[in-house]
Amino acid sequence: MWEPRSGANRGGAIAGLVLVGLFVVVAGLIFFGVYIAVGGPDHFAALLTIGFLSLAFAVVAYFAQALSRQPTAQRALAFGFGAFGFGVLFLTALALPAIYPEHHLIGLGLQLVLLIVLVLLLIGPVAGAALGARNREREAKRAEARADWASRPAPSALTYATGQPPAVATPPSDESGPPVGGA
């Protein structure tokens, strides 16, 4: 049977994928322009700029999650740009000085400072991802409890007026003896 909601959800998912694809293409063109414009003989500054720009895109995509009911596309962009940005920055800080030792791009002290700053920056997204996963799990349990509550019949107003507590279904006990308080 055809349901309008399933078609609407599929259309929203396809539109989300198209927007993600377009944003990635635009970001790729921006990164290429930065690489060409800022790049020098060793491209150290360009790669640092691309890495930090990618982290900025990740932050924008992260905050864009608040604008959507289903933020899967924004979450994917945030994680993708974050991973790309941190990957570029760590590889730039670790590999380029080793690849071009004769150019003395950065000294060991500056390299260590850059790595410490990157590790400190990495703590935020890792903690945020863990907190977000825990919140999504908690919200799923709340939604399940809400659905369970909504499926129960409403208590009678007469029950409240007489001062009697509403009848609560008790789970069957494993004991085979008579119930407590009567026989």
Secondary structure, 3 states (H helix, E strand, C coil): CCCHHHHHHHHHHHHHHHHHHHHHHHHHHHHHHHHHHHCCCCCHHHHHHHHHHHHHHHHHHHHHHHHCCCCHHHHHHHHHHHHHHHHHHHHHHHHHHHHCHHHCCCCHHHHHHHHHHHHHHHHHHHHHHHHHHHHHHHHHHHHHHHHHHHHCCCCCHHHHHCCCCCCCCCCCCCCCCCCCCCC
